[in-house]
């Protein structure tokens, strides 16, 4: 999901030399900017952690066990 709206907050970060070199090489070879890769990596990382947090919260709130037969029925024949 791309949340880029045209307004941005400037942020700086320090990368170790090896990571900086890898990022520079990837940007050069793909024609994209280092900023594009950094922004994309952060967005994807946050998406994953938000999903994880939602799943963990739901598991913690679940009081009753769910029968595997019910899960299979909910998912249908291809689940």
mmCIF file as gemmi writes it, N, C-alpha and C atoms, coordinates in Angstrom:
data_model
loop_
_atom_site.group_PDB
_atom_site.id
_atom_site.type_symbol
_atom_site.label_atom_id
_atom_site.label_alt_id
_atom_site.label_comp_id
_atom_site.label_asym_id
_atom_site.label_entity_id
_atom_site.label_seq_id
_atom_site.pdbx_PDB_ins_code
_atom_site.Cartn_x
_atom_site.Cartn_y
_atom_site.Cartn_z
_atom_site.occupancy
_atom_site.B_iso_or_equiv
_atom_site.pdbx_formal_charge
_atom_site.auth_seq_id
_atom_site.auth_asym_id
_atom_site.pdbx_PDB_model_num
ATOM 1 N N . UNK Axp A 1 ? 0.855 -1.163 0 1 0 ? 1 A 1
ATOM 2 C CA . UNK Axp A 1 ? 0 0 0 1 0 ? 1 A 1
ATOM 3 C C . UNK Axp A 1 ? 0.901 1.225 0 1 0 ? 1 A 1
ATOM 4 N N . UNK Axp A 2 ? 0.659 2.129 -0.898 1 0 ? 2 A 1
ATOM 5 C CA . UNK Axp A 2 ? 1.46 3.331 -0.975 1 0 ? 2 A 1
ATOM 6 C C . UNK Axp A 2 ? 0.671 4.492 -0.39 1 0 ? 2 A 1
ATOM 7 N N . UNK Axp A 3 ? 1.168 5.022 0.709 1 0 ? 3 A 1
ATOM 8 C CA . UNK Axp A 3 ? 0.477 6.112 1.384 1 0 ? 3 A 1
ATOM 9 C C . UNK Axp A 3 ? 1.046 7.475 1.011 1 0 ? 3 A 1
ATOM 10 N N . UNK Axp A 4 ? 1.893 7.537 -0.017 1 0 ? 4 A 1
ATOM 11 C CA . UNK Axp A 4 ? 2.547 8.768 -0.405 1 0 ? 4 A 1
ATOM 12 C C . UNK Axp A 4 ? 1.506 9.761 -0.891 1 0 ? 4 A 1
ATOM 13 N N . UNK Axp A 5 ? 1.401 10.886 -0.211 1 0 ? 5 A 1
ATOM 14 C CA . UNK Axp A 5 ? 0.383 11.889 -0.546 1 0 ? 5 A 1
ATOM 15 C C . UNK Axp A 5 ? 0.971 13.182 -1.051 1 0 ? 5 A 1
ATOM 16 N N . UNK Axp A 6 ? 2.291 13.273 -1.131 1 0 ? 6 A 1
ATOM 17 C CA . UNK Axp A 6 ? 2.898 14.492 -1.599 1 0 ? 6 A 1
ATOM 18 C C . UNK Axp A 6 ? 3.433 15.361 -0.469 1 0 ? 6 A 1
ATOM 19 N N . UNK Axp A 7 ? 3.001 15.117 0.743 1 0 ? 7 A 1
ATOM 20 C CA . UNK Axp A 7 ? 3.575 15.807 1.891 1 0 ? 7 A 1
ATOM 21 C C . UNK Axp A 7 ? 4.456 14.813 2.611 1 0 ? 7 A 1
ATOM 22 N N . UNK Axp A 8 ? 5.603 15.273 3.041 1 0 ? 8 A 1
ATOM 23 C CA . UNK Axp A 8 ? 6.554 14.333 3.623 1 0 ? 8 A 1
ATOM 24 C C . UNK Axp A 8 ? 7.212 14.919 4.857 1 0 ? 8 A 1
ATOM 25 N N . UNK Axp A 9 ? 7.654 14.019 5.702 1 0 ? 9 A 1
ATOM 26 C CA . UNK Axp A 9 ? 8.447 14.399 6.846 1 0 ? 9 A 1
ATOM 27 C C . UNK Axp A 9 ? 9.876 13.963 6.551 1 0 ? 9 A 1
ATOM 28 N N . UNK Axp A 10 ? 10.797 14.87 6.667 1 0 ? 10 A 1
ATOM 29 C CA . UNK Axp A 10 ? 12.184 14.518 6.406 1 0 ? 10 A 1
ATOM 30 C C . UNK Axp A 10 ? 12.731 13.734 7.583 1 0 ? 10 A 1
ATOM 31 N N . UNK Axp A 11 ? 13.387 12.639 7.276 1 0 ? 11 A 1
ATOM 32 C CA . UNK Axp A 11 ? 13.978 11.772 8.283 1 0 ? 11 A 1
ATOM 33 C C . UNK Axp A 11 ? 15.36 11.379 7.808 1 0 ? 11 A 1
ATOM 34 N N . UNK Axp A 12 ? 16.275 11.29 8.715 1 0 ? 12 A 1
ATOM 35 C CA . UNK Axp A 12 ? 17.61 10.841 8.322 1 0 ? 12 A 1
ATOM 36 C C . UNK Axp A 12 ? 17.919 9.545 9.053 1 0 ? 12 A 1
ATOM 37 N N . UNK Axp A 13 ? 18.783 8.759 8.453 1 0 ? 13 A 1
ATOM 38 C CA . UNK Axp A 13 ? 19.21 7.529 9.094 1 0 ? 13 A 1
ATOM 39 C C . UNK Axp A 13 ? 20.63 7.217 8.662 1 0 ? 13 A 1
ATOM 40 N N . UNK Axp A 14 ? 21.294 6.459 9.482 1 0 ? 14 A 1
ATOM 41 C CA . UNK Axp A 14 ? 22.661 6.059 9.182 1 0 ? 14 A 1
ATOM 42 C C . UNK Axp A 14 ? 22.652 4.583 8.808 1 0 ? 14 A 1
ATOM 43 N N . UNK Axp A 15 ? 23.317 4.282 7.717 1 0 ? 15 A 1
ATOM 44 C CA . UNK Axp A 15 ? 23.445 2.904 7.269 1 0 ? 15 A 1
ATOM 45 C C . UNK Axp A 15 ? 24.896 2.485 7.38 1 0 ? 15 A 1
ATOM 46 N N . UNK Axp A 16 ? 25.104 1.224 7.685 1 0 ? 16 A 1
ATOM 47 C CA . UNK Axp A 16 ? 26.476 0.75 7.689 1 0 ? 16 A 1
ATOM 48 C C . UNK Axp A 16 ? 26.975 0.742 6.238 1 0 ? 16 A 1
ATOM 49 N N . UNK Axp A 17 ? 28.276 0.809 6.036 1 0 ? 17 A 1
ATOM 50 C CA . UNK Axp A 17 ? 28.825 0.921 4.678 1 0 ? 17 A 1
ATOM 51 C C . UNK Axp A 17 ? 28.38 -0.196 3.738 1 0 ? 17 A 1
ATOM 52 N N . UNK Axp A 18 ? 28.267 -1.414 4.238 1 0 ? 18 A 1
ATOM 53 C CA . UNK Axp A 18 ? 27.867 -2.534 3.382 1 0 ? 18 A 1
ATOM 54 C C . UNK Axp A 18 ? 26.421 -2.361 2.897 1 0 ? 18 A 1
ATOM 55 N N . UNK Axp A 19 ? 25.525 -1.964 3.788 1 0 ? 19 A 1
ATOM 56 C CA . UNK Axp A 19 ? 24.127 -1.746 3.409 1 0 ? 19 A 1
ATOM 57 C C . UNK Axp A 19 ? 24.017 -0.579 2.439 1 0 ? 19 A 1
ATOM 58 N N . UNK Axp A 20 ? 24.742 0.492 2.708 1 0 ? 20 A 1
ATOM 59 C CA . UNK Axp A 20 ? 24.74 1.648 1.811 1 0 ? 20 A 1
ATOM 60 C C . UNK Axp A 20 ? 25.214 1.251 0.413 1 0 ? 20 A 1
ATOM 61 N N . UNK Axp A 21 ? 26.251 0.444 0.344 1 0 ? 21 A 1
ATOM 62 C CA . UNK Axp A 21 ? 26.782 0.001 -0.947 1 0 ? 21 A 1
ATOM 63 C C . UNK Axp A 21 ? 25.756 -0.855 -1.692 1 0 ? 21 A 1
ATOM 64 N N . UNK Axp A 22 ? 25.118 -1.761 -0.977 1 0 ? 22 A 1
ATOM 65 C CA . UNK Axp A 22 ? 24.093 -2.61 -1.602 1 0 ? 22 A 1
ATOM 66 C C . UNK Axp A 22 ? 22.938 -1.762 -2.123 1 0 ? 22 A 1
ATOM 67 N N . UNK Axp A 23 ? 22.502 -0.799 -1.318 1 0 ? 23 A 1
ATOM 68 C CA . UNK Axp A 23 ? 21.404 0.074 -1.709 1 0 ? 23 A 1
ATOM 69 C C . UNK Axp A 23 ? 21.78 0.894 -2.939 1 0 ? 23 A 1
ATOM 70 N N . UNK Axp A 24 ? 22.971 1.439 -2.93 1 0 ? 24 A 1
ATOM 71 C CA . UNK Axp A 24 ? 23.451 2.232 -4.069 1 0 ? 24 A 1
ATOM 72 C C . UNK Axp A 24 ? 23.515 1.391 -5.342 1 0 ? 24 A 1
ATOM 73 N N . UNK Axp A 25 ? 24.033 0.178 -5.248 1 0 ? 25 A 1
ATOM 74 C CA . UNK Axp A 25 ? 24.132 -0.701 -6.417 1 0 ? 25 A 1
ATOM 75 C C . UNK Axp A 25 ? 22.755 -1.078 -6.944 1 0 ? 25 A 1
ATOM 76 N N . UNK Axp A 26 ? 21.836 -1.383 -6.039 1 0 ? 26 A 1
ATOM 77 C CA . UNK Axp A 26 ? 20.485 -1.744 -6.459 1 0 ? 26 A 1
ATOM 78 C C . UNK Axp A 26 ? 19.798 -0.561 -7.131 1 0 ? 26 A 1
ATOM 79 N N . UNK Axp A 27 ? 19.934 0.609 -6.541 1 0 ? 27 A 1
ATOM 80 C CA . UNK Axp A 27 ? 19.321 1.801 -7.136 1 0 ? 27 A 1
ATOM 81 C C . UNK Axp A 27 ? 19.893 2.069 -8.526 1 0 ? 27 A 1
ATOM 82 N N . UNK Axp A 28 ? 21.19 1.983 -8.649 1 0 ? 28 A 1
ATOM 83 C CA . UNK Axp A 28 ? 21.839 2.231 -9.935 1 0 ? 28 A 1
ATOM 84 C C . UNK Axp A 28 ? 21.394 1.211 -10.985 1 0 ? 28 A 1
ATOM 85 N N . UNK Axp A 29 ? 21.349 -0.06 -10.594 1 0 ? 29 A 1
ATOM 86 C CA . UNK Axp A 29 ? 21.03 -1.102 -11.577 1 0 ? 29 A 1
ATOM 87 C C . UNK Axp A 29 ? 19.559 -1.133 -11.976 1 0 ? 29 A 1
ATOM 88 N N . UNK Axp A 30 ? 18.688 -0.592 -11.136 1 0 ? 30 A 1
ATOM 89 C CA . UNK Axp A 30 ? 17.256 -0.611 -11.446 1 0 ? 30 A 1
ATOM 90 C C . UNK Axp A 30 ? 16.728 0.722 -11.955 1 0 ? 30 A 1
ATOM 91 N N . UNK Axp A 31 ? 17.517 1.771 -11.804 1 0 ? 31 A 1
ATOM 92 C CA . UNK Axp A 31 ? 17.055 3.089 -12.224 1 0 ? 31 A 1
ATOM 93 C C . UNK Axp A 31 ? 16.116 3.737 -11.224 1 0 ? 31 A 1
ATOM 94 N N . UNK Axp A 32 ? 16.007 3.166 -10.065 1 0 ? 32 A 1
ATOM 95 C CA . UNK Axp A 32 ? 15.178 3.759 -9.004 1 0 ? 32 A 1
ATOM 96 C C . UNK Axp A 32 ? 16.094 4.512 -8.053 1 0 ? 32 A 1
ATOM 97 N N . UNK Axp A 33 ? 15.482 5.317 -7.192 1 0 ? 33 A 1
ATOM 98 C CA . UNK Axp A 33 ? 16.285 6.057 -6.233 1 0 ? 33 A 1
ATOM 99 C C . UNK Axp A 33 ? 16.444 5.255 -4.944 1 0 ? 33 A 1
ATOM 100 N N . UNK Axp A 34 ? 17.472 5.613 -4.195 1 0 ? 34 A 1
ATOM 101 C CA . UNK Axp A 34 ? 17.648 4.987 -2.884 1 0 ? 34 A 1
ATOM 102 C C . UNK Axp A 34 ? 16.442 5.3 -1.994 1 0 ? 34 A 1
ATOM 103 N N . UNK Axp A 35 ? 15.933 6.518 -2.121 1 0 ? 35 A 1
ATOM 104 C CA . UNK Axp A 35 ? 14.765 6.914 -1.338 1 0 ? 35 A 1
ATOM 105 C C . UNK Axp A 35 ? 13.566 6.018 -1.637 1 0 ? 35 A 1
ATOM 106 N N . UNK Axp A 36 ? 13.379 5.681 -2.903 1 0 ? 36 A 1
ATOM 107 C CA . UNK Axp A 36 ? 12.266 4.807 -3.277 1 0 ? 36 A 1
ATOM 108 C C . UNK Axp A 36 ? 12.373 3.468 -2.544 1 0 ? 36 A 1
ATOM 109 N N . UNK Axp A 37 ? 13.566 2.881 -2.552 1 0 ? 37 A 1
ATOM 110 C CA . UNK Axp A 37 ? 13.752 1.595 -1.894 1 0 ? 37 A 1
ATOM 111 C C . UNK Axp A 37 ? 13.579 1.7 -0.38 1 0 ? 37 A 1
ATOM 112 N N . UNK Axp A 38 ? 14.09 2.75 0.215 1 0 ? 38 A 1
ATOM 113 C CA . UNK Axp A 38 ? 13.957 2.92 1.664 1 0 ? 38 A 1
ATOM 114 C C . UNK Axp A 38 ? 12.498 3.096 2.044 1 0 ? 38 A 1
ATOM 115 N N . UNK Axp A 39 ? 11.788 3.953 1.299 1 0 ? 39 A 1
ATOM 116 C CA . UNK Axp A 39 ? 10.369 4.185 1.589 1 0 ? 39 A 1
ATOM 117 C C . UNK Axp A 39 ? 9.576 2.895 1.44 1 0 ? 39 A 1
ATOM 118 N N . UNK Axp A 40 ? 9.825 2.178 0.354 1 0 ? 40 A 1
ATOM 119 C CA . UNK Axp A 40 ? 9.11 0.923 0.099 1 0 ? 40 A 1
ATOM 120 C C . UNK Axp A 40 ? 9.384 -0.108 1.195 1 0 ? 40 A 1
ATOM 121 N N . UNK Axp A 41 ? 10.646 -0.217 1.606 1 0 ? 41 A 1
ATOM 122 C CA . UNK Axp A 41 ? 11.005 -1.18 2.654 1 0 ? 41 A 1
ATOM 123 C C . UNK Axp A 41 ? 10.292 -0.86 3.96 1 0 ? 41 A 1
ATOM 124 N N . UNK Axp A 42 ? 10.242 0.409 4.316 1 0 ? 42 A 1
ATOM 125 C CA . UNK Axp A 42 ? 9.568 0.8 5.561 1 0 ? 42 A 1
ATOM 126 C C . UNK Axp A 42 ? 8.077 0.529 5.473 1 0 ? 42 A 1
ATOM 127 N N . UNK Axp A 43 ? 7.449 0.88 4.357 1 0 ? 43 A 1
ATOM 128 C CA . UNK Axp A 43 ? 6.009 0.636 4.193 1 0 ? 43 A 1
ATOM 129 C C . UNK Axp A 43 ? 5.687 -0.84 4.326 1 0 ? 43 A 1
ATOM 130 N N . UNK Axp A 44 ? 6.457 -1.693 3.649 1 0 ? 44 A 1
ATOM 131 C CA . UNK Axp A 44 ? 6.2 -3.134 3.704 1 0 ? 44 A 1
ATOM 132 C C . UNK Axp A 44 ? 6.438 -3.686 5.108 1 0 ? 44 A 1
ATOM 133 N N . UNK Axp A 45 ? 7.479 -3.218 5.765 1 0 ? 45 A 1
ATOM 134 C CA . UNK Axp A 45 ? 7.777 -3.656 7.125 1 0 ? 45 A 1
ATOM 135 C C . UNK Axp A 45 ? 6.636 -3.285 8.065 1 0 ? 45 A 1
ATOM 136 N N . UNK Axp A 46 ? 6.151 -2.052 7.959 1 0 ? 46 A 1
ATOM 137 C CA . UNK Axp A 46 ? 5.043 -1.626 8.808 1 0 ? 46 A 1
ATOM 138 C C . UNK Axp A 46 ? 3.773 -2.421 8.519 1 0 ? 46 A 1
ATOM 139 N N . UNK Axp A 47 ? 3.495 -2.684 7.241 1 0 ? 47 A 1
ATOM 140 C CA . UNK Axp A 47 ? 2.325 -3.503 6.892 1 0 ? 47 A 1
ATOM 141 C C . UNK Axp A 47 ? 2.395 -4.856 7.585 1 0 ? 47 A 1
ATOM 142 N N . UNK Axp A 48 ? 3.566 -5.491 7.532 1 0 ? 48 A 1
ATOM 143 C CA . UNK Axp A 48 ? 3.739 -6.809 8.152 1 0 ? 48 A 1
ATOM 144 C C . UNK Axp A 48 ? 3.535 -6.752 9.66 1 0 ? 48 A 1
ATOM 145 N N . UNK Axp A 49 ? 4.115 -5.765 10.319 1 0 ? 49 A 1
ATOM 146 C CA . UNK Axp A 49 ? 3.992 -5.66 11.769 1 0 ? 49 A 1
ATOM 147 C C . UNK Axp A 49 ? 2.579 -5.286 12.187 1 0 ? 49 A 1
ATOM 148 N N . UNK Axp A 50 ? 1.896 -4.463 11.401 1 0 ? 50 A 1
ATOM 149 C CA . UNK Axp A 50 ? 0.501 -4.147 11.717 1 0 ? 50 A 1
ATOM 150 C C . UNK Axp A 50 ? -0.358 -5.4 11.617 1 0 ? 50 A 1
ATOM 151 N N . UNK Axp A 51 ? -0.157 -6.196 10.562 1 0 ? 51 A 1
ATOM 152 C CA . UNK Axp A 51 ? -0.899 -7.453 10.421 1 0 ? 51 A 1
ATOM 153 C C . UNK Axp A 51 ? -0.612 -8.386 11.586 1 0 ? 51 A 1
ATOM 154 N N . UNK Axp A 52 ? 0.658 -8.489 11.962 1 0 ? 52 A 1
ATOM 155 C CA . UNK Axp A 52 ? 1.054 -9.342 13.083 1 0 ? 52 A 1
ATOM 156 C C . UNK Axp A 52 ? 0.372 -8.888 14.371 1 0 ? 52 A 1
ATOM 157 N N . UNK Axp A 53 ? 0.36 -7.582 14.596 1 0 ? 53 A 1
ATOM 158 C CA . UNK Axp A 53 ? -0.261 -7.046 15.809 1 0 ? 53 A 1
ATOM 159 C C . UNK Axp A 53 ? -1.766 -7.344 15.845 1 0 ? 53 A 1
ATOM 160 N N . UNK Axp A 54 ? -2.445 -7.173 14.722 1 0 ? 54 A 1
ATOM 161 C CA . UNK Axp A 54 ? -3.875 -7.471 14.65 1 0 ? 54 A 1
ATOM 162 C C . UNK Axp A 54 ? -4.12 -8.952 14.944 1 0 ? 54 A 1
ATOM 163 N N . UNK Axp A 55 ? -3.327 -9.831 14.321 1 0 ? 55 A 1
ATOM 164 C CA . UNK Axp A 55 ? -3.494 -11.266 14.538 1 0 ? 55 A 1
ATOM 165 C C . UNK Axp A 55 ? -3.238 -11.634 15.993 1 0 ? 55 A 1
ATOM 166 N N . UNK Axp A 56 ? -2.196 -11.078 16.581 1 0 ? 56 A 1
ATOM 167 C CA . UNK Axp A 56 ? -1.865 -11.376 17.974 1 0 ? 56 A 1
ATOM 168 C C . UNK Axp A 56 ? -2.966 -10.897 18.91 1 0 ? 56 A 1
ATOM 169 N N . UNK Axp A 57 ? -3.495 -9.708 18.647 1 0 ? 57 A 1
ATOM 170 C CA . UNK Axp A 57 ? -4.579 -9.17 19.464 1 0 ? 57 A 1
ATOM 171 C C . UNK Axp A 57 ? -5.807 -10.07 19.39 1 0 ? 57 A 1
ATOM 172 N N . UNK Axp A 58 ? -6.126 -10.526 18.189 1 0 ? 58 A 1
ATOM 173 C CA . UNK Axp A 58 ? -7.289 -11.407 18.035 1 0 ? 58 A 1
ATOM 174 C C . UNK Axp A 58 ? -7.082 -12.733 18.749 1 0 ? 58 A 1
ATOM 175 N N . UNK Axp A 59 ? -5.879 -13.272 18.67 1 0 ? 59 A 1
ATOM 176 C CA . UNK Axp A 59 ? -5.592 -14.52 19.377 1 0 ? 59 A 1
ATOM 177 C C . UNK Axp A 59 ? -5.702 -14.345 20.881 1 0 ? 59 A 1
ATOM 178 N N . UNK Axp A 60 ? -5.23 -13.234 21.394 1 0 ? 60 A 1
ATOM 179 C CA . UNK Axp A 60 ? -5.298 -12.981 22.832 1 0 ? 60 A 1
ATOM 180 C C . UNK Axp A 60 ? -6.735 -12.792 23.302 1 0 ? 60 A 1
ATOM 181 N N . UNK Axp A 61 ? -7.598 -12.273 22.439 1 0 ? 61 A 1
ATOM 182 C CA . UNK Axp A 61 ? -8.994 -12.041 22.8 1 0 ? 61 A 1
ATOM 183 C C . UNK Axp A 61 ? -9.837 -13.301 22.668 1 0 ? 61 A 1
ATOM 184 N N . UNK Axp A 62 ? -9.35 -14.269 21.902 1 0 ? 62 A 1
ATOM 185 C CA . UNK Axp A 62 ? -10.097 -15.504 21.666 1 0 ? 62 A 1
ATOM 186 C C . UNK Axp A 62 ? -10.082 -16.337 22.945 1 0 ? 62 A 1
ATOM 187 N N . UNK Axp A 63 ? -11.248 -16.575 23.499 1 0 ? 63 A 1
ATOM 188 C CA . UNK Axp A 63 ? -11.353 -17.325 24.754 1 0 ? 63 A 1
ATOM 189 C C . UNK Axp A 63 ? -11.623 -18.806 24.506 1 0 ? 63 A 1
ATOM 190 N N . UNK Axp A 64 ? -12.352 -19.11 23.457 1 0 ? 64 A 1
ATOM 191 C CA . UNK Axp A 64 ? -12.734 -20.49 23.191 1 0 ? 64 A 1
ATOM 192 C C . UNK Axp A 64 ? -11.874 -21.07 22.084 1 0 ? 64 A 1
ATOM 193 N N . UNK Axp A 65 ? -11.659 -22.363 22.163 1 0 ? 65 A 1
ATOM 194 C CA . UNK Axp A 65 ? -10.948 -23.036 21.088 1 0 ? 65 A 1
ATOM 195 C C . UNK Axp A 65 ? -11.888 -23.223 19.91 1 0 ? 65 A 1
ATOM 196 N N . UNK Axp A 66 ? -11.307 -23.279 18.721 1 0 ? 66 A 1
ATOM 197 C CA . UNK Axp A 66 ? -12.087 -23.474 17.515 1 0 ? 66 A 1
ATOM 198 C C . UNK Axp A 66 ? -11.767 -24.854 16.974 1 0 ? 66 A 1
ATOM 199 N N . UNK Axp A 67 ? -12.811 -25.601 16.656 1 0 ? 67 A 1
ATOM 200 C CA . UNK Axp A 67 ? -12.637 -26.947 16.128 1 0 ? 67 A 1
ATOM 201 C C . UNK Axp A 67 ? -12.111 -26.88 14.699 1 0 ? 67 A 1
ATOM 202 N N . UNK Axp A 68 ? -11.136 -27.731 14.372 1 0 ? 68 A 1
ATOM 203 C CA . UNK Axp A 68 ? -10.539 -27.725 13.041 1 0 ? 68 A 1
ATOM 204 C C . UNK Axp A 68 ? -11.567 -28.021 11.951 1 0 ? 68 A 1
ATOM 205 N N . UNK Axp A 69 ? -12.579 -28.807 12.273 1 0 ? 69 A 1
ATOM 206 C CA . UNK Axp A 69 ? -13.635 -29.1 11.305 1 0 ? 69 A 1
ATOM 207 C C . UNK Axp A 69 ? -14.396 -27.814 10.952 1 0 ? 69 A 1
ATOM 208 N N . UNK Axp A 70 ? -14.624 -26.963 11.938 1 0 ? 70 A 1
ATOM 209 C CA . UNK Axp A 70 ? -15.282 -25.682 11.679 1 0 ? 70 A 1
ATOM 210 C C . UNK Axp A 70 ? -14.421 -24.798 10.787 1 0 ? 70 A 1
ATOM 211 N N . UNK Axp A 71 ? -13.127 -24.777 11.047 1 0 ? 71 A 1
ATOM 212 C CA . UNK Axp A 71 ? -12.22 -23.973 10.232 1 0 ? 71 A 1
ATOM 213 C C . UNK Axp A 71 ? -12.256 -24.445 8.793 1 0 ? 71 A 1
ATOM 214 N N . UNK Axp A 72 ? -12.186 -25.751 8.588 1 0 ? 72 A 1
ATOM 215 C CA . UNK Axp A 72 ? -12.237 -26.296 7.222 1 0 ? 72 A 1
ATOM 216 C C . UNK Axp A 72 ? -13.553 -25.944 6.535 1 0 ? 72 A 1
ATOM 217 N N . UNK Axp A 73 ? -14.629 -25.997 7.262 1 0 ? 73 A 1
ATOM 218 C CA . UNK Axp A 73 ? -15.939 -25.674 6.705 1 0 ? 73 A 1
ATOM 219 C C . UNK Axp A 73 ? -15.993 -24.182 6.326 1 0 ? 73 A 1
ATOM 220 N N . UNK Axp A 74 ? -15.426 -23.31 7.182 1 0 ? 74 A 1
ATOM 221 C CA . UNK Axp A 74 ? -15.422 -21.874 6.905 1 0 ? 74 A 1
ATOM 222 C C . UNK Axp A 74 ? -14.568 -21.563 5.676 1 0 ? 74 A 1
ATOM 223 N N . UNK Axp A 75 ? -13.466 -22.273 5.532 1 0 ? 75 A 1
ATOM 224 C CA . UNK Axp A 75 ? -12.56 -22.012 4.418 1 0 ? 75 A 1
ATOM 225 C C . UNK Axp A 75 ? -13.066 -22.579 3.096 1 0 ? 75 A 1
ATOM 226 N N . UNK Axp A 76 ? -13.92 -23.569 3.174 1 0 ? 76 A 1
ATOM 227 C CA . UNK Axp A 76 ? -14.442 -24.181 1.953 1 0 ? 76 A 1
ATOM 228 C C . UNK Axp A 76 ? -13.529 -25.272 1.429 1 0 ? 76 A 1
ATOM 229 N N . UNK Axp A 77 ? -13.911 -25.858 0.311 1 0 ? 77 A 1
ATOM 230 C CA . UNK Axp A 77 ? -13.182 -27.015 -0.217 1 0 ? 77 A 1
ATOM 231 C C . UNK Axp A 77 ? -11.745 -26.694 -0.662 1 0 ? 77 A 1
ATOM 232 N N . UNK Axp A 78 ? -11.463 -25.45 -1.014 1 0 ? 78 A 1
ATOM 233 C CA . UNK Axp A 78 ? -10.115 -25.118 -1.485 1 0 ? 78 A 1
ATOM 234 C C . UNK Axp A 78 ? -9.219 -24.633 -0.346 1 0 ? 78 A 1
ATOM 235 N N . UNK Axp A 79 ? -9.745 -24.427 0.86 1 0 ? 79 A 1
ATOM 236 C CA . UNK Axp A 79 ? -8.946 -23.917 1.972 1 0 ? 79 A 1
ATOM 237 C C . UNK Axp A 79 ? -8.215 -24.989 2.597 1 0 ? 79 A 1
